[in-house]
Amino acid sequence: MLMTKLKSKKEILSLTSGSFFVINCHGCKEVGFPEEEAKALEKELMAAGRLAGVITTDYVCNPAELTLRLRSCLPIIAEADAVLVLSCGVGVQTVAEYLEDCKVFAACDTIELPGFQGVTPLEYDCGQCGECFLNLTGGICPITACSKSLVNGPCGGTKNGKCEVCPDMECGWERIIQRLKAQGRLDVLRCPTQMHDFNTDEATKAAKESE
């Protein structure tokens, strides 16, 4: 199973000063969705005049289904400053690829739990690392799109846009840089990214103290 946990309100609201088009995914029953928190966020955005539109659907990880579901929403999406996706990391990546000219942001972090991982055509992968980096990388996951899972830029071993570890694989960071460049967002790469230290979590601290 998976669990999607809403990012902090402060982080979400800082993603853009303008309006959001919100996409909620209620597809896989194996994925825990923060439904009450999502509704509260929508109400706050609406009250602030920052909610351009909302769609609640299922399986946004399926490109064909996503295309059908978003077709009627495209004019509204075009007027929004950003698209906010409440789903697992796979769904966010699928939306970001479909709306590659738009700023697409993840509203949730994806956390792995034991059991079945849901239904997805597996065009993209989610490392379920508990701290999603997609908002800094144009909706392309550096953990799964890079053979070395580098989070602070390419390794320097790229040749003709291909990965030195897997020559048949496109360099994930080359893709990230090109997408951010097309969106005029290369400046987000100036801030170094730190991997989440789960040893600082309250639950982990409590477990250590009980040993």
PASEBA-1860 file (N, C-alpha, C; in nm, 3 decimals):
! residues 211
1> MLMTKLKS> 0.083/-0.120/0.000/0.000/0.000/0.000/0.087/0.125/0.000 ~ 0.025/0.236/-0.031/0.090/0.366/-0.026/0.008/0.461/0.060 ~ 0.073/0.562/0.112/0.001/0.667/0.180/0.049/0.801/0.127 ~ -0.044/0.887/0.089/-0.008/1.021/0.046/-0.037/1.117/0.160 ~ 0.064/1.192/0.197/0.053/1.286/0.309/0.065/1.428/0.255 ~ -0.031/1.512/0.288/-0.030/1.649/0.238/0.092/1.724/0.290 ~ 0.158/1.795/0.200/0.271/1.878/0.240/0.220/1.991/0.330 ~ 0.310/2.061/0.394/0.268/2.169/0.482/0.196/2.278/0.402
9> KKEILSLT> 0.099/2.339/0.466/0.022/2.446/0.400/0.114/2.559/0.354 ~ 0.212/2.590/0.437/0.306/2.697/0.404/0.381/2.665/0.275 ~ 0.427/2.541/0.260/0.500/2.501/0.141/0.411/2.506/0.017 ~ 0.289/2.457/0.029/0.197/2.455/-0.085/0.163/2.596/-0.131 ~ 0.128/2.683/-0.037/0.087/2.820/-0.073/0.202/2.902/-0.129 ~ 0.326/2.861/-0.099/0.442/2.934/-0.149/0.480/2.895/-0.292 ~ 0.415/2.793/-0.346/0.451/2.744/-0.480/0.421/2.847/-0.588 ~ 0.317/2.925/-0.569/0.285/3.034/-0.660/0.204/3.138/-0.583
17> SGSFFVIN> 0.216/3.262/-0.625/0.137/3.368/-0.561/0.002/3.384/-0.629 ~ -0.017/3.310/-0.737/-0.141/3.319/-0.813/-0.237/3.207/-0.783 ~ -0.310/3.164/-0.885/-0.417/3.066/-0.866/-0.373/2.924/-0.901 ~ -0.443/2.828/-0.842/-0.417/2.686/-0.865/-0.537/2.622/-0.934 ~ -0.509/2.528/-1.023/-0.610/2.432/-1.067/-0.575/2.302/-0.995 ~ -0.670/2.249/-0.920/-0.643/2.133/-0.834/-0.693/2.004/-0.898 ~ -0.607/1.903/-0.899/-0.644/1.770/-0.947/-0.633/1.671/-0.831 ~ -0.745/1.613/-0.791/-0.747/1.511/-0.686/-0.759/1.373/-0.749
25> CHGCKEVG> -0.675/1.280/-0.708/-0.685/1.143/-0.759/-0.739/1.051/-0.649 ~ -0.854/0.990/-0.677/-0.914/0.894/-0.584/-0.916/0.755/-0.649 ~ -0.812/0.723/-0.723/-0.811/0.599/-0.801/-0.788/0.475/-0.719 ~ -0.663/0.446/-0.687/-0.629/0.321/-0.620/-0.680/0.321/-0.476 ~ -0.760/0.223/-0.443/-0.808/0.211/-0.305/-0.695/0.171/-0.212 ~ -0.583/0.125/-0.272/-0.468/0.084/-0.193/-0.384/0.206/-0.152 ~ -0.421/0.324/-0.201/-0.346/0.445/-0.169/-0.426/0.530/-0.070 ~ -0.368/0.555/0.046/-0.435/0.640/0.144/-0.432/0.785/0.098
33> FPEEEAKA> -0.548/0.849/0.090/-0.559/0.987/0.039/-0.604/1.079/0.151 ~ -0.538/1.194/0.172/-0.576/1.286/0.280/-0.699/1.368/0.243 ~ -0.813/1.303/0.240/-0.935/1.366/0.186/-0.979/1.488/0.264 ~ -0.984/1.479/0.396/-1.030/1.592/0.477/-0.935/1.711/0.465 ~ -0.804/1.683/0.467/-0.705/1.790/0.453/-0.716/1.857/0.316 ~ -0.744/1.775/0.213/-0.757/1.828/0.077/-0.877/1.922/0.067 ~ -0.989/1.884/0.128/-1.109/1.968/0.126/-1.083/2.100/0.199 ~ -1.011/2.092/0.309/-0.980/2.214/0.385/-0.891/2.307/0.304
41> LEKELMAA> -0.796/2.250/0.231/-0.707/2.331/0.148/-0.785/2.398/0.035 ~ -0.875/2.324/-0.027/-0.957/2.381/-0.134/-1.041/2.498/-0.083 ~ -1.100/2.483/0.035/-1.181/2.591/0.092/-1.097/2.715/0.117 ~ -0.974/2.694/0.165/-0.887/2.809/0.193/-0.847/2.878/0.064 ~ -0.815/2.800/-0.039/-0.779/2.858/-0.167/-0.896/2.935/-0.228 ~ -1.016/2.878/-0.215/-1.135/2.944/-0.269/-1.162/3.075/-0.197 ~ -1.147/3.073/-0.065/-1.172/3.193/0.014/-1.073/3.304/-0.021 ~ -0.953/3.265/-0.060/-0.850/3.363/-0.095/-0.855/3.402/-0.242
49> GRLAGVIT> -0.951/3.345/-0.317/-0.962/3.375/-0.459/-0.851/3.315/-0.542 ~ -0.795/3.204/-0.493/-0.680/3.143/-0.560/-0.712/3.005/-0.617 ~ -0.839/2.969/-0.626/-0.879/2.840/-0.679/-0.941/2.859/-0.817 ~ -0.867/2.822/-0.921/-0.917/2.839/-1.058/-1.017/2.731/-1.094 ~ -1.000/2.614/-1.037/-1.089/2.503/-1.067/-1.042/2.376/-0.998 ~ -1.131/2.276/-0.994/-1.100/2.149/-0.927/-1.158/2.035/-1.009 ~ -1.084/1.926/-1.016/-1.139/1.803/-1.071/-1.096/1.688/-0.981 ~ -1.191/1.606/-0.944/-1.162/1.485/-0.866/-1.192/1.366/-0.956
57> TDYVCNPA> -1.091/1.287/-0.980/-1.104/1.177/-1.075/-1.028/1.056/-1.022 ~ -1.002/0.959/-1.108/-0.926/0.842/-1.065/-0.819/0.808/-1.168 ~ -0.718/0.737/-1.122/-0.610/0.687/-1.206/-0.548/0.794/-1.297 ~ -0.503/0.903/-1.238/-0.435/1.005/-1.319/-0.300/0.953/-1.368 ~ -0.257/0.837/-1.317/-0.132/0.777/-1.363/-0.147/0.713/-1.501 ~ -0.270/0.700/-1.550/-0.295/0.640/-1.681/-0.307/0.752/-1.784 ~ -0.208/0.766/-1.874/-0.208/0.878/-1.969/-0.333/0.888/-2.054 ~ -0.382/0.774/-2.103/-0.501/0.776/-2.189/-0.623/0.825/-2.112
65> ELTLRLRS> -0.642/0.773/-1.990/-0.755/0.816/-1.908/-0.742/0.962/-1.869 ~ -0.620/1.002/-1.837/-0.596/1.141/-1.797/-0.631/1.238/-1.910 ~ -0.592/1.204/-2.030/-0.621/1.288/-2.146/-0.771/1.310/-2.162 ~ -0.848/1.204/-2.147/-0.994/1.213/-2.160/-1.055/1.300/-2.050 ~ -1.006/1.282/-1.927/-1.064/1.350/-1.813/-1.031/1.500/-1.810 ~ -0.913/1.535/-1.858/-0.872/1.675/-1.852/-0.907/1.756/-1.976 ~ -0.953/1.691/-2.079/-0.978/1.760/-2.206/-1.070/1.881/-2.189 ~ -1.179/1.863/-2.117/-1.275/1.974/-2.100/-1.223/2.081/-2.003
73> CLPIIAEA> -1.119/2.048/-1.926/-1.067/2.142/-1.827/-0.952/2.227/-1.881 ~ -0.902/2.197/-1.999/-0.782/2.264/-2.050/-0.794/2.417/-2.056 ~ -0.909/2.474/-2.097/-0.919/2.621/-2.098/-0.904/2.682/-1.959 ~ -0.959/2.615/-1.857/-0.948/2.665/-1.719/-0.804/2.650/-1.670 ~ -0.743/2.536/-1.703/-0.604/2.511/-1.663/-0.512/2.617/-1.722 ~ -0.540/2.656/-1.847/-0.457/2.756/-1.914/-0.462/2.891/-1.843 ~ -0.571/2.920/-1.775/-0.586/3.048/-1.705/-0.524/3.046/-1.565 ~ -0.500/2.925/-1.512/-0.442/2.913/-1.377/-0.292/2.938/-1.383
81> DAVLVLSC> -0.237/2.980/-1.270/-0.092/3.002/-1.263/-0.016/2.872/-1.244 ~ -0.082/2.772/-1.184/-0.016/2.644/-1.160/-0.120/2.536/-1.142 ~ -0.076/2.411/-1.160/-0.162/2.295/-1.139/-0.112/2.222/-1.014 ~ -0.201/2.196/-0.922/-0.167/2.130/-0.796/-0.227/1.991/-0.798 ~ -0.143/1.889/-0.788/-0.188/1.750/-0.799/-0.181/1.682/-0.664 ~ -0.293/1.627/-0.621/-0.298/1.551/-0.497/-0.309/1.403/-0.533 ~ -0.194/1.340/-0.541/-0.187/1.198/-0.578/-0.052/1.146/-0.536 ~ -0.025/1.021/-0.567/0.109/0.968/-0.546/0.203/1.029/-0.651
89> GVGVQTVA> 0.331/1.002/-0.637/0.429/1.061/-0.727/0.413/1.021/-0.872 ~ 0.360/0.902/-0.896/0.339/0.857/-1.034/0.235/0.945/-1.103 ~ 0.128/0.976/-1.031/0.023/1.061/-1.087/0.074/1.200/-1.120 ~ 0.154/1.256/-1.030/0.208/1.391/-1.053/0.295/1.392/-1.178 ~ 0.380/1.291/-1.194/0.468/1.284/-1.311/0.389/1.271/-1.441 ~ 0.281/1.193/-1.437/0.198/1.176/-1.556/0.130/1.307/-1.596 ~ 0.079/1.379/-1.496/0.016/1.509/-1.523/0.120/1.607/-1.576 ~ 0.239/1.609/-1.516/0.344/1.701/-1.557/0.389/1.676/-1.700
97> EYLEDCKV> 0.389/1.550/-1.742/0.425/1.517/-1.880/0.316/1.563/-1.976 ~ 0.190/1.541/-1.939/0.078/1.579/-2.025/0.066/1.731/-2.037 ~ 0.091/1.800/-1.925/0.081/1.947/-1.922/0.222/2.006/-1.912 ~ 0.312/1.963/-1.999/0.454/1.997/-1.985/0.483/2.147/-1.995 ~ 0.392/2.224/-2.052/0.412/2.369/-2.061/0.361/2.442/-1.937 ~ 0.296/2.368/-1.847/0.241/2.428/-1.726/0.329/2.398/-1.605 ~ 0.316/2.480/-1.505/0.382/2.452/-1.377/0.294/2.353/-1.301 ~ 0.344/2.232/-1.286/0.269/2.126/-1.217/0.340/2.093/-1.087
105> FAACDTIE> 0.266/2.100/-0.976/0.326/2.079/-0.845/0.260/1.963/-0.770 ~ 0.341/1.894/-0.691/0.290/1.788/-0.604/0.247/1.848/-0.472 ~ 0.125/1.817/-0.430/0.076/1.866/-0.301/0.103/1.766/-0.190 ~ 0.144/1.646/-0.229/0.161/1.538/-0.130/0.300/1.475/-0.136 ~ 0.337/1.416/-0.025/0.453/1.327/-0.020/0.400/1.185/-0.020 ~ 0.471/1.093/-0.086/0.426/0.954/-0.096/0.510/0.867/-0.004 ~ 0.442/0.791/0.079/0.509/0.706/0.178/0.473/0.560/0.152 ~ 0.573/0.476/0.150/0.552/0.334/0.121/0.502/0.261/0.245
113> LPGFQGVT> 0.404/0.175/0.224/0.354/0.086/0.327/0.354/-0.057/0.272 ~ 0.360/-0.158/0.355/0.360/-0.296/0.304/0.232/-0.329/0.230 ~ 0.243/-0.412/0.128/0.126/-0.459/0.056/0.123/-0.418/-0.090 ~ 0.010/-0.437/-0.154/-0.009/-0.410/-0.297/0.011/-0.262/-0.325 ~ 0.076/-0.231/-0.437/0.115/-0.093/-0.466/0.020/-0.018/-0.558 ~ -0.098/-0.071/-0.582/-0.193/0.003/-0.665/-0.184/-0.034/-0.811 ~ -0.269/0.027/-0.893/-0.277/-0.004/-1.036/-0.218/0.111/-1.115 ~ -0.118/0.085/-1.196/-0.056/0.187/-1.277/0.007/0.123/-1.400
121> PLEYDCGQ> 0.004/0.189/-1.515/0.069/0.135/-1.634/0.221/0.141/-1.627 ~ 0.275/0.197/-1.519/0.419/0.198/-1.493/0.501/0.273/-1.597 ~ 0.445/0.376/-1.659/0.526/0.460/-1.747/0.624/0.542/-1.665 ~ 0.587/0.567/-1.541/0.673/0.641/-1.449/0.683/0.563/-1.320 ~ 0.780/0.599/-1.238/0.797/0.529/-1.113/0.809/0.631/-1.001 ~ 0.772/0.589/-0.882/0.781/0.674/-0.763/0.865/0.601/-0.660 ~ 0.969/0.667/-0.609/1.054/0.604/-0.510/0.993/0.597/-0.372 ~ 0.876/0.663/-0.355/0.804/0.661/-0.228/0.898/0.698/-0.113
129> CGECFLNL> 0.976/0.803/-0.136/1.082/0.839/-0.041/1.031/0.923/0.076 ~ 0.905/0.963/0.072/0.848/1.036/0.185/0.869/1.186/0.180 ~ 0.948/1.234/0.084/0.970/1.378/0.067/0.986/1.405/-0.083 ~ 0.877/1.441/-0.147/0.875/1.450/-0.293/0.954/1.571/-0.344 ~ 1.043/1.546/-0.441/1.127/1.651/-0.499/1.070/1.707/-0.629 ~ 0.954/1.658/-0.672/0.901/1.694/-0.804/0.878/1.844/-0.821 ~ 0.853/1.915/-0.714/0.828/2.060/-0.725/0.954/2.137/-0.761 ~ 1.069/2.076/-0.741/1.197/2.140/-0.773/1.255/2.092/-0.905
137> TGGICPIT> 1.192/1.993/-0.965/1.251/1.931/-1.083/1.155/1.922/-1.202 ~ 1.057/2.009/-1.205/0.967/2.013/-1.319/0.877/1.892/-1.335 ~ 0.854/1.821/-1.226/0.766/1.704/-1.233/0.835/1.578/-1.283 ~ 0.968/1.579/-1.289/1.045/1.461/-1.327/1.122/1.416/-1.203 ~ 1.105/1.292/-1.161/1.163/1.245/-1.036/1.313/1.217/-1.050 ~ 1.398/1.286/-0.975/1.541/1.260/-0.984/1.582/1.128/-0.918 ~ 1.497/1.077/-0.832/1.528/0.950/-0.765/1.514/0.833/-0.862 ~ 1.409/0.835/-0.944/1.383/0.722/-1.034/1.427/0.747/-1.178
145> ACSKSLVN> 1.437/0.875/-1.220/1.477/0.905/-1.357/1.629/0.908/-1.373 ~ 1.700/0.912/-1.261/1.847/0.912/-1.262/1.896/0.780/-1.207 ~ 1.986/0.713/-1.278/2.037/0.583/-1.234/2.106/0.590/-1.099 ~ 2.160/0.708/-1.066/2.231/0.726/-0.940/2.145/0.795/-0.834 ~ 2.021/0.826/-0.870/1.927/0.894/-0.779/1.987/1.022/-0.721 ~ 2.053/1.099/-0.806/2.113/1.225/-0.762/2.005/1.333/-0.749 ~ 2.012/1.414/-0.644/1.909/1.515/-0.622/1.961/1.657/-0.639 ~ 2.088/1.673/-0.665/2.144/1.808/-0.678/2.207/1.834/-0.814
153> GPCGGTKN> 2.161/1.765/-0.918/2.213/1.790/-1.051/2.282/1.670/-1.111 ~ 2.318/1.678/-1.239/2.378/1.565/-1.309/2.518/1.533/-1.261 ~ 2.563/1.412/-1.286/2.693/1.366/-1.238/2.809/1.413/-1.326 ~ 2.782/1.449/-1.450/2.887/1.489/-1.543/2.928/1.379/-1.637 ~ 2.867/1.262/-1.621/2.903/1.150/-1.707/2.810/1.131/-1.825 ~ 2.721/1.225/-1.847/2.625/1.215/-1.957/2.696/1.227/-2.091 ~ 2.655/1.146/-2.187/2.712/1.152/-2.322/2.598/1.152/-2.423 ~ 2.591/1.261/-2.498/2.484/1.277/-2.598/2.346/1.261/-2.535
161> GKCEVCPD> 2.332/1.313/-2.412/2.202/1.309/-2.346/2.167/1.174/-2.285 ~ 2.261/1.079/-2.289/2.235/0.945/-2.237/2.312/0.922/-2.107 ~ 2.259/0.831/-2.025/2.316/0.798/-1.895/2.440/0.712/-1.912 ~ 2.546/0.740/-1.834/2.667/0.660/-1.844/2.651/0.521/-1.782 ~ 2.556/0.507/-1.691/2.531/0.377/-1.628/2.444/0.290/-1.718 ~ 2.339/0.350/-1.774/2.246/0.279/-1.865/2.245/0.356/-1.997 ~ 2.331/0.320/-2.091/2.346/0.395/-2.217/2.219/0.411/-2.299 ~ 2.122/0.322/-2.278/1.996/0.333/-2.353/1.895/0.426/-2.284
169> MECGWERI> 1.932/0.476/-2.168/1.841/0.558/-2.088/1.876/0.705/-2.101 ~ 1.772/0.789/-2.121/1.795/0.933/-2.123/1.841/0.981/-1.986 ~ 1.932/1.075/-1.984/1.976/1.132/-1.857/1.859/1.204/-1.792 ~ 1.823/1.161/-1.671/1.711/1.223/-1.602/1.732/1.371/-1.577 ~ 1.854/1.409/-1.544/1.880/1.550/-1.516/1.884/1.635/-1.642 ~ 1.920/1.575/-1.754/1.910/1.648/-1.881/1.764/1.681/-1.910 ~ 1.676/1.584/-1.884/1.532/1.606/-1.903/1.480/1.713/-1.807 ~ 1.524/1.706/-1.682/1.480/1.804/-1.582/1.521/1.945/-1.622
177> IQRLKAQG> 1.647/1.961/-1.659/1.699/2.094/-1.695/1.627/2.150/-1.817 ~ 1.603/2.066/-1.916/1.536/2.113/-2.038/1.392/2.154/-2.009 ~ 1.323/2.079/-1.922/1.185/2.116/-1.891/1.179/2.245/-1.811 ~ 1.266/2.259/-1.710/1.268/2.382/-1.631/1.307/2.502/-1.716 ~ 1.398/2.480/-1.809/1.440/2.588/-1.899/1.323/2.633/-1.985 ~ 1.246/2.538/-2.037/1.130/2.571/-2.121/1.024/2.647/-2.041 ~ 1.017/2.621/-1.909/0.918/2.687/-1.824/0.973/2.815/-1.761 ~ 1.100/2.847/-1.790/1.161/2.965/-1.731/1.180/2.952/-1.581
185> RLDVLRCP> 1.212/2.832/-1.534/1.222/2.806/-1.390/1.357/2.750/-1.348 ~ 1.461/2.773/-1.426/1.592/2.719/-1.392/1.643/2.770/-1.257 ~ 1.591/2.883/-1.213/1.638/2.940/-1.087/1.611/2.851/-0.967 ~ 1.514/2.757/-0.977/1.484/2.671/-0.862/1.599/2.576/-0.832 ~ 1.689/2.556/-0.929/1.802/2.465/-0.909/1.916/2.529/-0.832 ~ 1.906/2.657/-0.802/2.014/2.725/-0.729/2.020/2.684/-0.583 ~ 1.909/2.637/-0.530/1.906/2.596/-0.389/1.939/2.448/-0.379 ~ 2.044/2.412/-0.302/2.079/2.270/-0.287/1.968/2.193/-0.218
193> TQMHDFNT> 1.946/2.071/-0.262/1.842/1.986/-0.205/1.903/1.889/-0.107 ~ 1.842/1.877/0.009/1.890/1.784/0.110/1.794/1.666/0.120 ~ 1.851/1.545/0.125/1.768/1.428/0.146/1.707/1.432/0.285 ~ 1.585/1.385/0.295/1.515/1.385/0.423/1.582/1.287/0.519 ~ 1.611/1.332/0.640/1.669/1.246/0.742/1.556/1.192/0.829 ~ 1.518/1.067/0.804/1.406/1.010/0.876/1.440/0.983/1.022 ~ 1.570/0.988/1.058/1.608/0.968/1.197/1.564/1.083/1.286 ~ 1.523/1.194/1.226/1.477/1.307/1.306/1.326/1.305/1.327
201> DEATKAAK> 1.257/1.209/1.265/1.112/1.201/1.282/1.077/1.170/1.427 ~ 0.969/1.226/1.474/0.927/1.205/1.612/0.902/1.056/1.642 ~ 0.845/0.986/1.543/0.817/0.845/1.563/0.946/0.765/1.583 ~ 1.049/0.801/1.505/1.177/0.733/1.517/1.244/0.764/1.650 ~ 1.234/0.891/1.691/1.290/0.931/1.820/1.224/0.853/1.934 ~ 1.093/0.841/1.927/1.019/0.771/2.030/1.059/0.624/2.035 ~ 1.078/0.565/1.915/1.117/0.424/1.909/1.255/0.403/1.972 ~ 1.345/0.497/1.944/1.481/0.486/1.999/1.478/0.500/2.152
209> ESE> 1.396/0.592/2.199/1.388/0.615/2.343/1.330/0.496/2.418 ~ 1.245/0.418/2.348/1.181/0.303/2.413/1.270/0.179/2.413 ~ 1.381/0.184/2.338/1.471/0.068/2.330/1.545/0.046/2.463
END
